[in-house]
């Protein structure tokens, strides 16, 4: 598919084929397999449906294009794509229904249209999943990747490099770092420093960089303007990365007093009716899961009791909403009194304190299942920042800006940081960034997305131990 990877025109072409095939499948299902009787017992004319294929394809492609589905969005999760495709498919179906109502020469079946929309979504979703795997395989070989030069070092650039390295789906390959504080040859966040800021033109040419990411929080305007002008002169695309802790909020509120705008930061979205909605959703889903998973939980409890001495449940104090301390429940995955000799510590890879059953449970996060009881008690939520022990909360709140803002909401069994593979002994500062983003951008759709991602990624977490 070429040096640049999957061509952008392939998606609409495959979508067009999917819609055409979906209509043919829907027609044949309606004629031969559908248990719903056909009015008048006369099968619809195949030729009329065959002639409708170009129109239906055009409706789908135009709706998808206007919905922004064909715009390139780096690092966009498959789940986000599917949500967008669902919405656009429904809109395309409604437009097709309206056209059917206006067209008087032939009466098309609404059931065939419904089956077509369903089949089209399934086929398009399968196409997207296959294309994604093809693209990821190419990107791991360096095909379709943009070479990126990072200017500056700091917390923001460190997180950015880690994200680009961990998720090749973003389509970026770090080819070097420029920084005046580190000597050439030094390694920062797994990438090599290849020069100073003044050497930007030469290093862009030598590294054949496609993009330059400037991460210099606190730099003076003259320096930034010089770097920007240099990138423009080199005709290389550039992006600015502000201090992540300063711009972590993506929403703002605005008031006007006699024409004078006043802009401020919006905080937690979980207030009033939103909190009631989230609590109702938590209760409903947790009660259903508790009933469905009770055989699994009973089996795990039996295995824990039979294979190692000590209690079945592990109880530990954690800090919840508004700093309230509660007792979190987990299946015991380590030997009894595992921290007696060390005090509070994070679990490490190949931790000798884990039991045989515990290794299996922690790998699949099954030890977290008893927290469904914490949710029903009102101490936790299905989704939210992971609760931490008082010892660590006191430490992190003194070290990490805005850390205590995590306690504006109920802690969760899973969270936005966890589905981005920030769990276990990973950077608390990075986790805080994701937690605060979740708090300030909460929606029920985001909760559902995180739950679905958790289900899918439970088998591929790199830091589940």
ZAZAVO-857421 format. One record per residue (C-alpha): x, y, z. Coordinates in pm, 1 decimal, m for minus. Each point is the difference from the previous one (the first is absolute). Layout:
residues N
xx=X | yy=Y | zz=Z
...
***
This chain:
residues 465
xx=0.0 | yy=0.0 | zz=0.0
xx=296.8 | yy=223.8 | zz=m44.5
xx=254.0 | yy=171.9 | zz=215.8
xx=m265.3 | yy=218.3 | zz=164.0
xx=m213.1 | yy=m293.5 | zz=111.4
xx=m374.5 | yy=m44.2 | zz=m50.0
xx=m120.8 | yy=258.6 | zz=m259.2
xx=m280.1 | yy=230.8 | zz=122.6
xx=m228.4 | yy=m84.4 | zz=m297.8
xx=m20.3 | yy=m364.9 | zz=102.8
xx=m249.1 | yy=60.4 | zz=283.3
xx=m275.1 | yy=157.5 | zz=m215.6
xx=52.5 | yy=m263.2 | zz=m270.4
xx=m40.9 | yy=m282.1 | zz=252.0
xx=m300.3 | yy=178.2 | zz=153.2
xx=m164.7 | yy=19.9 | zz=m341.6
xx=54.3 | yy=m371.8 | zz=m55.1
xx=m131.6 | yy=m74.4 | zz=351.1
xx=m322.1 | yy=196.9 | zz=m59.6
xx=m59.7 | yy=m170.9 | zz=m334.5
xx=58.7 | yy=m345.2 | zz=146.9
xx=m216.9 | yy=86.6 | zz=301.1
xx=m296.5 | yy=85.8 | zz=m224.2
xx=36.8 | yy=m327.1 | zz=m191.3
xx=25.6 | yy=m199.6 | zz=324.3
xx=m299.6 | yy=182.3 | zz=149.3
xx=m213.3 | yy=m61.7 | zz=m311.3
xx=80.0 | yy=m371.5 | zz=m8.2
xx=m56.8 | yy=m35.6 | zz=374.5
xx=m340.8 | yy=165.8 | zz=m34.2
xx=m100.0 | yy=m229.3 | zz=m288.5
xx=139.4 | yy=m334.7 | zz=117.8
xx=60.5 | yy=2.3 | zz=377.0
xx=m205.3 | yy=269.5 | zz=170.1
xx=m276.2 | yy=m154.5 | zz=219.5
xx=m208.3 | yy=318.1 | zz=m39.6
xx=m252.8 | yy=m62.5 | zz=m283.4
xx=22.5 | yy=206.9 | zz=m318.0
xx=m324.0 | yy=198.6 | zz=m56.0
xx=m196.5 | yy=m148.7 | zz=m291.4
xx=244.8 | yy=m293.7 | zz=m17.7
xx=162.5 | yy=162.8 | zz=m303.7
xx=378.6 | yy=38.8 | zz=18.0
xx=123.6 | yy=352.6 | zz=m75.8
xx=160.8 | yy=67.1 | zz=m337.4
xx=375.8 | yy=m58.5 | zz=20.3
xx=71.4 | yy=241.7 | zz=m284.9
xx=m139.2 | yy=296.8 | zz=195.1
xx=232.9 | yy=m72.6 | zz=294.4
xx=294.6 | yy=m52.4 | zz=m231.6
xx=m63.8 | yy=340.2 | zz=m153.9
xx=m15.4 | yy=155.9 | zz=348.8
xx=355.1 | yy=m109.3 | zz=90.5
xx=181.5 | yy=303.4 | zz=m154.3
xx=m238.7 | yy=241.8 | zz=173.7
xx=37.1 | yy=m173.2 | zz=338.6
xx=379.1 | yy=m12.8 | zz=m37.8
xx=7.8 | yy=372.3 | zz=m78.3
xx=m219.5 | yy=78.7 | zz=303.4
xx=232.3 | yy=m196.5 | zz=230.1
xx=323.2 | yy=145.9 | zz=m138.9
xx=m125.9 | yy=359.3 | zz=12.0
xx=m133.7 | yy=m44.7 | zz=354.8
xx=326.2 | yy=m156.7 | zz=114.4
xx=204.2 | yy=276.9 | zz=m164.0
xx=m211.9 | yy=278.5 | zz=152.5
xx=20.7 | yy=m174.5 | zz=340.4
xx=381.2 | yy=19.3 | zz=m13.1
xx=48.8 | yy=m375.8 | zz=m1.7
xx=250.2 | yy=16.9 | zz=m284.6
xx=215.0 | yy=263.2 | zz=169.5
xx=330.4 | yy=m141.3 | zz=122.2
xx=12.2 | yy=m3.8 | zz=380.8
xx=319.9 | yy=m141.3 | zz=138.8
xx=m26.5 | yy=m238.3 | zz=292.2
xx=m378.9 | yy=m11.8 | zz=m16.7
xx=m125.5 | yy=m315.0 | zz=172.0
xx=m200.1 | yy=m254.1 | zz=m200.3
xx=m282.8 | yy=45.0 | zz=250.0
xx=m16.4 | yy=373.1 | zz=m79.8
xx=m14.3 | yy=m83.9 | zz=m370.6
xx=m285.3 | yy=m243.4 | zz=59.2
xx=m199.3 | yy=254.7 | zz=202.1
xx=38.9 | yy=251.1 | zz=m284.4
xx=m93.4 | yy=m259.6 | zz=m260.8
xx=m313.5 | yy=m96.4 | zz=194.9
xx=m119.2 | yy=361.1 | zz=4.0
xx=80.3 | yy=60.1 | zz=m367.3
xx=m162.9 | yy=m330.0 | zz=m102.8
xx=m321.5 | yy=92.3 | zz=181.2
xx=m3.4 | yy=342.5 | zz=m170.3
xx=61.8 | yy=m162.7 | zz=m341.2
xx=m286.1 | yy=m240.5 | zz=69.0
xx=m236.2 | yy=286.7 | zz=85.4
xx=96.6 | yy=183.9 | zz=m320.2
xx=m60.6 | yy=m318.5 | zz=m200.6
xx=m338.3 | yy=m41.1 | zz=170.8
xx=m94.3 | yy=355.4 | zz=m94.0
xx=100.4 | yy=m61.7 | zz=m362.5
xx=m207.8 | yy=m319.5 | zz=0.2
xx=m301.7 | yy=196.2 | zz=116.8
xx=44.3 | yy=260.6 | zz=m274.5
xx=52.3 | yy=m255.3 | zz=m278.5
xx=m343.9 | yy=m106.1 | zz=m127.4
xx=90.1 | yy=m226.4 | zz=m293.1
xx=81.0 | yy=m299.7 | zz=223.0
xx=m75.0 | yy=m92.6 | zz=360.8
xx=321.0 | yy=m111.5 | zz=169.2
xx=m14.9 | yy=m218.7 | zz=311.8
xx=82.9 | yy=175.6 | zz=325.5
xx=110.8 | yy=m333.6 | zz=145.2
xx=251.0 | yy=m45.2 | zz=m282.0
xx=134.2 | yy=346.9 | zz=81.5
xx=26.4 | yy=m88.8 | zz=370.8
xx=184.6 | yy=m323.1 | zz=m79.7
xx=224.9 | yy=189.3 | zz=m243.4
xx=98.4 | yy=256.5 | zz=262.2
xx=78.8 | yy=m276.1 | zz=252.0
xx=204.2 | yy=m204.1 | zz=m248.7
xx=179.7 | yy=311.1 | zz=m127.9
xx=110.9 | yy=97.9 | zz=349.7
xx=130.0 | yy=m352.6 | zz=70.0
xx=192.4 | yy=m17.5 | zz=m329.5
xx=143.9 | yy=351.7 | zz=37.3
xx=103.4 | yy=m76.4 | zz=359.9
xx=177.8 | yy=m317.7 | zz=m114.6
xx=173.5 | yy=196.9 | zz=m276.1
xx=118.3 | yy=260.3 | zz=251.3
xx=135.3 | yy=m266.5 | zz=237.0
xx=192.5 | yy=m172.6 | zz=m282.3
xx=138.7 | yy=329.0 | zz=m135.0
xx=109.1 | yy=95.9 | zz=350.5
xx=193.9 | yy=m324.9 | zz=41.0
xx=160.7 | yy=41.3 | zz=m342.9
xx=99.6 | yy=357.5 | zz=82.9
xx=142.7 | yy=m98.0 | zz=340.2
xx=203.3 | yy=m280.8 | zz=m158.4
xx=140.1 | yy=246.8 | zz=m254.6
xx=75.6 | yy=261.0 | zz=263.7
xx=196.6 | yy=m252.5 | zz=205.5
xx=219.6 | yy=m39.3 | zz=m307.8
xx=32.1 | yy=377.3 | zz=m32.1
xx=m239.7 | yy=30.1 | zz=m295.5
xx=m241.3 | yy=293.4 | zz=13.9
xx=176.8 | yy=157.5 | zz=299.4
xx=87.4 | yy=369.4 | zz=30.9
xx=349.2 | yy=65.6 | zz=131.0
xx=m18.3 | yy=244.0 | zz=293.4
xx=270.7 | yy=218.7 | zz=152.8
xx=m69.4 | yy=106.2 | zz=359.8
xx=128.8 | yy=341.3 | zz=110.8
xx=36.9 | yy=23.6 | zz=377.6
xx=m19.1 | yy=m239.5 | zz=293.2
xx=m235.3 | yy=m0.9 | zz=291.9
xx=m305.8 | yy=m173.9 | zz=142.1
xx=m209.7 | yy=79.4 | zz=m306.8
xx=250.5 | yy=m123.1 | zz=m256.0
xx=75.3 | yy=m308.4 | zz=209.6
xx=m367.0 | yy=m96.6 | zz=5.9
xx=m32.5 | yy=75.1 | zz=m372.2
xx=295.9 | yy=m223.5 | zz=m89.6
xx=m131.8 | yy=m282.6 | zz=217.4
xx=m344.7 | yy=22.6 | zz=m162.2
xx=139.9 | yy=1.4 | zz=m354.7
xx=226.3 | yy=m294.3 | zz=80.1
xx=m268.1 | yy=m201.4 | zz=178.8
xx=m268.7 | yy=58.2 | zz=m263.0
xx=138.1 | yy=m21.8 | zz=m357.3
xx=m354.9 | yy=62.5 | zz=m123.3
xx=64.3 | yy=372.8 | zz=44.8
xx=231.5 | yy=m31.8 | zz=m299.6
xx=302.3 | yy=180.6 | zz=147.4
xx=359.4 | yy=m116.6 | zz=29.3
xx=233.8 | yy=207.6 | zz=218.5
xx=323.6 | yy=52.9 | zz=m190.0
xx=176.4 | yy=213.1 | zz=261.8
xx=m10.5 | yy=277.7 | zz=259.6
xx=149.2 | yy=348.0 | zz=1.4
xx=71.9 | yy=153.4 | zz=340.0
xx=245.2 | yy=252.8 | zz=142.3
xx=9.2 | yy=m160.9 | zz=346.4
xx=108.0 | yy=m348.1 | zz=m110.1
xx=309.6 | yy=m95.0 | zz=m193.1
xx=m30.2 | yy=m171.5 | zz=m340.7
xx=m1.7 | yy=m376.7 | zz=46.9
xx=m200.9 | yy=12.6 | zz=323.1
xx=m317.9 | yy=m205.3 | zz=16.8
xx=m329.0 | yy=155.9 | zz=111.9
xx=m321.3 | yy=m206.8 | zz=29.5
xx=156.2 | yy=m263.8 | zz=m224.4
xx=91.4 | yy=246.3 | zz=m277.7
xx=345.2 | yy=137.0 | zz=m79.9
xx=102.6 | yy=366.1 | zz=22.5
xx=154.6 | yy=90.6 | zz=m337.1
xx=81.0 | yy=368.4 | zz=42.3
xx=m73.8 | yy=348.0 | zz=133.2
xx=m287.9 | yy=232.8 | zz=m84.4
xx=220.8 | yy=214.1 | zz=m226.6
xx=71.8 | yy=m308.9 | zz=m212.3
xx=m366.4 | yy=m47.1 | zz=m95.2
xx=39.3 | yy=60.0 | zz=m378.6
xx=287.9 | yy=m246.0 | zz=m37.8
xx=m159.9 | yy=m265.5 | zz=219.2
xx=m333.3 | yy=18.9 | zz=m182.3
xx=179.0 | yy=m65.9 | zz=m329.4
xx=225.2 | yy=m275.0 | zz=137.6
xx=m282.2 | yy=m183.2 | zz=178.5
xx=m237.7 | yy=54.6 | zz=m295.8
xx=m261.5 | yy=113.3 | zz=251.1
xx=m357.6 | yy=42.4 | zz=m120.6
xx=m114.0 | yy=188.2 | zz=310.5
xx=147.1 | yy=197.6 | zz=289.8
xx=m167.0 | yy=m4.9 | zz=341.8
xx=108.5 | yy=296.6 | zz=212.3
xx=m23.2 | yy=m73.3 | zz=374.0
xx=155.3 | yy=298.3 | zz=178.5
xx=m232.1 | yy=114.5 | zz=280.0
xx=127.7 | yy=321.9 | zz=152.9
xx=206.5 | yy=94.1 | zz=m306.0
xx=2.8 | yy=369.6 | zz=m95.3
xx=m200.3 | yy=120.8 | zz=m298.8
xx=310.7 | yy=88.7 | zz=m200.9
xx=129.8 | yy=m358.2 | zz=18.9
xx=m335.8 | yy=m149.8 | zz=m93.9
xx=m51.4 | yy=240.9 | zz=m291.3
xx=349.4 | yy=m78.5 | zz=m130.8
xx=m69.5 | yy=m376.4 | zz=11.3
xx=m337.3 | yy=44.0 | zz=m170.2
xx=151.9 | yy=216.8 | zz=m276.4
xx=276.9 | yy=m257.9 | zz=m48.8
xx=m259.0 | yy=m276.8 | zz=m44.9
xx=m192.3 | yy=215.7 | zz=m249.0
xx=318.7 | yy=75.2 | zz=m195.4
xx=76.9 | yy=m373.7 | zz=m9.7
xx=m360.9 | yy=m69.2 | zz=m103.8
xx=m29.9 | yy=m261.2 | zz=270.4
xx=m323.8 | yy=m39.9 | zz=193.9
xx=28.3 | yy=100.9 | zz=367.7
xx=m215.8 | yy=m25.3 | zz=311.4
xx=27.8 | yy=175.6 | zz=336.6
xx=m28.4 | yy=m198.4 | zz=323.2
xx=m85.6 | yy=225.2 | zz=298.1
xx=56.0 | yy=m104.5 | zz=359.1
xx=m248.1 | yy=m283.9 | zz=41.9
xx=m74.6 | yy=87.0 | zz=360.3
xx=m89.2 | yy=355.1 | zz=m102.3
xx=m232.4 | yy=m88.1 | zz=m290.3
xx=m136.2 | yy=m331.2 | zz=127.0
xx=m355.0 | yy=140.3 | zz=1.9
xx=m149.1 | yy=m9.8 | zz=m349.0
xx=m326.3 | yy=174.2 | zz=90.1
xx=m48.5 | yy=364.3 | zz=89.7
xx=m292.9 | yy=203.0 | zz=126.0
xx=m73.1 | yy=352.4 | zz=m112.8
xx=m205.6 | yy=288.2 | zz=134.5
xx=m57.7 | yy=344.6 | zz=m143.6
xx=m36.6 | yy=321.5 | zz=200.5
xx=m111.1 | yy=288.8 | zz=m219.3
xx=187.5 | yy=m142.0 | zz=m298.1
xx=315.4 | yy=m89.6 | zz=196.6
xx=78.2 | yy=m377.0 | zz=m27.4
xx=106.8 | yy=m179.2 | zz=315.9
xx=148.5 | yy=m345.4 | zz=m57.5
xx=57.6 | yy=m257.4 | zz=272.1
xx=67.4 | yy=m369.2 | zz=45.3
xx=m285.5 | yy=m247.7 | zz=31.1
xx=54.4 | yy=m272.9 | zz=254.4
xx=m171.1 | yy=m333.6 | zz=62.9
xx=m289.8 | yy=m82.3 | zz=m230.7
xx=m138.9 | yy=m240.8 | zz=260.4
xx=m243.8 | yy=221.4 | zz=183.5
xx=m376.3 | yy=3.4 | zz=48.9
xx=m191.5 | yy=m216.9 | zz=m247.2
xx=322.3 | yy=m132.2 | zz=m154.0
xx=100.6 | yy=m151.0 | zz=333.7
xx=m346.1 | yy=m156.7 | zz=43.0
xx=18.9 | yy=m144.6 | zz=m352.5
xx=344.8 | yy=m145.9 | zz=61.8
xx=m107.1 | yy=m149.1 | zz=334.8
xx=m310.2 | yy=m159.4 | zz=m155.3
xx=210.7 | yy=m147.0 | zz=m280.2
xx=253.5 | yy=m134.7 | zz=252.9
xx=m269.2 | yy=m167.8 | zz=210.6
xx=m178.4 | yy=m158.3 | zz=m295.1
xx=312.8 | yy=m138.9 | zz=m166.7
xx=162.7 | yy=m111.8 | zz=328.3
xx=m306.8 | yy=m194.0 | zz=114.1
xx=m23.0 | yy=m174.2 | zz=m337.8
xx=372.6 | yy=m83.7 | zz=0.6
xx=m12.9 | yy=m124.0 | zz=358.9
xx=m275.7 | yy=m246.1 | zz=m92.3
xx=163.2 | yy=m113.2 | zz=m325.1
xx=351.6 | yy=m32.9 | zz=144.3
xx=m94.3 | yy=m157.9 | zz=333.3
xx=98.1 | yy=m355.0 | zz=m120.2
xx=342.4 | yy=132.1 | zz=m106.8
xx=46.0 | yy=180.6 | zz=331.5
xx=m96.4 | yy=m311.2 | zz=198.8
xx=247.2 | yy=m209.5 | zz=m202.5
xx=281.7 | yy=253.0 | zz=57.5
xx=m77.7 | yy=14.1 | zz=372.0
xx=24.5 | yy=m380.6 | zz=18.6
xx=331.6 | yy=m4.5 | zz=m187.4
xx=149.5 | yy=266.5 | zz=226.8
xx=m105.3 | yy=m189.2 | zz=312.7
xx=130.9 | yy=m334.0 | zz=m128.9
xx=336.7 | yy=116.9 | zz=m134.2
xx=136.5 | yy=238.8 | zz=264.6
xx=m49.7 | yy=69.7 | zz=372.2
xx=m175.4 | yy=322.3 | zz=93.4
xx=m330.8 | yy=176.0 | zz=m63.3
xx=m182.8 | yy=m2.4 | zz=m333.9
xx=m45.2 | yy=377.1 | zz=m8.4
xx=266.3 | yy=265.8 | zz=29.8
xx=m119.6 | yy=315.5 | zz=176.0
xx=191.2 | yy=324.7 | zz=m25.5
xx=m64.8 | yy=364.2 | zz=83.0
xx=m29.1 | yy=226.7 | zz=m302.5
xx=m83.0 | yy=368.1 | zz=m45.7
xx=m326.1 | yy=72.5 | zz=m179.0
xx=m208.1 | yy=299.1 | zz=m99.8
xx=68.4 | yy=319.6 | zz=198.0
xx=282.1 | yy=m176.4 | zz=186.3
xx=m223.8 | yy=m249.4 | zz=181.9
xx=179.4 | yy=m320.8 | zz=95.1
xx=m176.3 | yy=m329.7 | zz=m73.8
xx=91.1 | yy=m369.9 | zz=m5.1
xx=47.8 | yy=m139.8 | zz=m348.4
xx=m71.1 | yy=m369.9 | zz=m60.1
xx=214.0 | yy=m219.3 | zz=m223.7
xx=63.7 | yy=m369.1 | zz=m36.9
xx=327.0 | yy=m75.5 | zz=180.1
xx=265.6 | yy=m52.7 | zz=m267.7
xx=309.7 | yy=2.5 | zz=223.1
xx=122.0 | yy=m183.8 | zz=303.8
xx=m152.9 | yy=106.0 | zz=331.3
xx=162.0 | yy=313.5 | zz=150.9
xx=188.5 | yy=64.5 | zz=m323.7
xx=113.8 | yy=348.1 | zz=107.3
xx=99.3 | yy=m90.2 | zz=354.5
xx=370.2 | yy=31.0 | zz=m78.4
xx=m5.0 | yy=278.1 | zz=m259.4
xx=m286.1 | yy=233.7 | zz=89.1
xx=m214.4 | yy=149.6 | zz=m278.2
xx=155.7 | yy=m71.4 | zz=m341.4
xx=m125.6 | yy=m39.8 | zz=m355.7
xx=m13.5 | yy=m342.7 | zz=m158.3
xx=296.7 | yy=m68.8 | zz=m227.3
xx=44.7 | yy=m237.2 | zz=m295.9
xx=74.0 | yy=m356.2 | zz=118.5
xx=m100.1 | yy=99.7 | zz=354.0
xx=81.3 | yy=m300.9 | zz=218.3
xx=m283.0 | yy=84.3 | zz=240.8
xx=m268.7 | yy=m103.0 | zz=m249.7
xx=m163.3 | yy=m339.5 | zz=30.9
xx=m50.3 | yy=m230.9 | zz=m297.5
xx=m369.5 | yy=82.1 | zz=m20.7
xx=83.7 | yy=364.8 | zz=68.7
xx=221.8 | yy=28.8 | zz=m310.3
xx=m286.3 | yy=m125.0 | zz=m214.7
xx=m255.7 | yy=229.0 | zz=164.7
xx=215.9 | yy=313.0 | zz=m20.9
xx=85.3 | yy=m63.6 | zz=m364.3
xx=m372.1 | yy=5.9 | zz=m87.8
xx=m97.6 | yy=247.4 | zz=277.4
xx=m231.1 | yy=m262.3 | zz=154.8
xx=122.0 | yy=97.4 | zz=347.1
xx=m196.8 | yy=325.6 | zz=m43.9
xx=m342.0 | yy=m172.2 | zz=m27.4
xx=m95.0 | yy=41.2 | zz=371.0
xx=11.2 | yy=376.7 | zz=m56.2
xx=m347.3 | yy=m39.7 | zz=m149.2
xx=m106.3 | yy=m11.4 | zz=364.8
xx=182.1 | yy=330.1 | zz=61.6
xx=m195.9 | yy=149.4 | zz=m288.8
xx=m334.1 | yy=m116.4 | zz=140.6
xx=97.8 | yy=148.0 | zz=338.5
xx=55.5 | yy=335.0 | zz=m170.3
xx=374.6 | yy=8.4 | zz=72.2
xx=117.1 | yy=m47.7 | zz=m358.9
xx=m113.2 | yy=31.8 | zz=m359.7
xx=48.6 | yy=m225.4 | zz=m301.2
xx=214.5 | yy=268.7 | zz=m163.4
xx=215.6 | yy=263.3 | zz=166.7
xx=352.3 | yy=65.5 | zz=128.7
xx=138.7 | yy=m306.2 | zz=174.3
xx=m9.0 | yy=41.8 | zz=382.1
xx=335.0 | yy=22.2 | zz=174.4
xx=111.0 | yy=m71.8 | zz=354.1
xx=21.7 | yy=290.0 | zz=248.8
xx=378.4 | yy=m42.3 | zz=21.5
xx=43.1 | yy=57.0 | zz=m373.5
xx=m266.9 | yy=272.3 | zz=m21.2
xx=189.4 | yy=207.2 | zz=256.9
xx=323.5 | yy=m48.4 | zz=m190.9
xx=m133.9 | yy=63.0 | zz=m350.3
xx=m207.1 | yy=303.4 | zz=101.1
xx=321.8 | yy=170.8 | zz=113.3
xx=191.0 | yy=m96.3 | zz=m316.1
xx=m250.2 | yy=19.7 | zz=m286.0
xx=m198.0 | yy=311.8 | zz=m97.2
xx=m380.4 | yy=m41.7 | zz=8.9
xx=25.4 | yy=m356.5 | zz=129.5
xx=m273.2 | yy=54.5 | zz=261.6
xx=m247.1 | yy=100.3 | zz=m272.1
xx=m36.8 | yy=m372.2 | zz=m69.7
xx=m211.9 | yy=m15.5 | zz=315.9
xx=m274.6 | yy=219.2 | zz=m146.4
xx=m170.1 | yy=m319.4 | zz=m121.9
xx=m48.3 | yy=m355.9 | zz=121.8
xx=300.7 | yy=m223.6 | zz=m69.0
xx=m51.4 | yy=m268.6 | zz=m261.6
xx=69.2 | yy=m366.9 | zz=m64.2
xx=143.1 | yy=110.4 | zz=m333.5
xx=85.1 | yy=337.9 | zz=m144.3
xx=122.2 | yy=205.3 | zz=m294.2
xx=361.3 | yy=m37.7 | zz=116.6
xx=m32.8 | yy=m378.7 | zz=32.0
xx=m136.1 | yy=m56.2 | zz=m352.0
xx=297.9 | yy=204.2 | zz=m124.6
xx=227.9 | yy=m256.3 | zz=168.7
xx=91.1 | yy=227.1 | zz=293.3
xx=m36.8 | yy=m238.4 | zz=292.3
xx=224.6 | yy=m180.0 | zz=245.8
xx=339.0 | yy=160.3 | zz=55.7
xx=m36.1 | yy=267.3 | zz=m271.5
xx=38.9 | yy=376.9 | zz=19.4
xx=m246.7 | yy=148.8 | zz=250.5
xx=36.6 | yy=341.2 | zz=m168.0
xx=m108.2 | yy=m147.1 | zz=m333.2
xx=m289.0 | yy=m181.8 | zz=165.0
xx=m110.7 | yy=325.6 | zz=162.1
xx=m16.0 | yy=170.6 | zz=m339.0
xx=m236.2 | yy=m268.0 | zz=m130.9
xx=m208.3 | yy=m6.2 | zz=318.7
xx=m59.7 | yy=375.3 | zz=m4.3
xx=m82.7 | yy=m12.8 | zz=m370.6
xx=m267.9 | yy=m257.9 | zz=81.8
xx=m146.1 | yy=210.7 | zz=281.0
xx=m20.4 | yy=311.8 | zz=m217.1
xx=m136.6 | yy=m179.3 | zz=m306.6
xx=m233.6 | yy=m254.3 | zz=158.9
xx=m299.7 | yy=m132.1 | zz=m188.9
xx=m193.3 | yy=m325.2 | zz=20.2
xx=125.9 | yy=m81.7 | zz=m349.8
xx=359.3 | yy=39.8 | zz=124.0
xx=m75.5 | yy=m240.5 | zz=288.9
xx=m142.8 | yy=m257.3 | zz=m242.0
xx=301.6 | yy=43.1 | zz=m227.1
xx=242.4 | yy=m57.8 | zz=290.0
xx=m190.6 | yy=m311.5 | zz=112.6
xx=10.4 | yy=m143.2 | zz=m352.7
xx=370.5 | yy=82.3 | zz=m34.0
xx=65.8 | yy=m162.4 | zz=338.8
xx=m167.2 | yy=m319.9 | zz=m117.5
xx=205.9 | yy=m1.7 | zz=m317.7
xx=334.2 | yy=91.4 | zz=155.6
xx=m8.6 | yy=m223.6 | zz=304.3
xx=199.7 | yy=m252.6 | zz=m204.3
xx=262.0 | yy=243.7 | zz=m131.9
xx=86.3 | yy=224.0 | zz=297.8
xx=376.8 | yy=36.9 | zz=27.4
xx=m2.7 | yy=96.9 | zz=366.5
xx=m247.6 | yy=m256.2 | zz=142.0
xx=203.3 | yy=m197.4 | zz=254.7
***
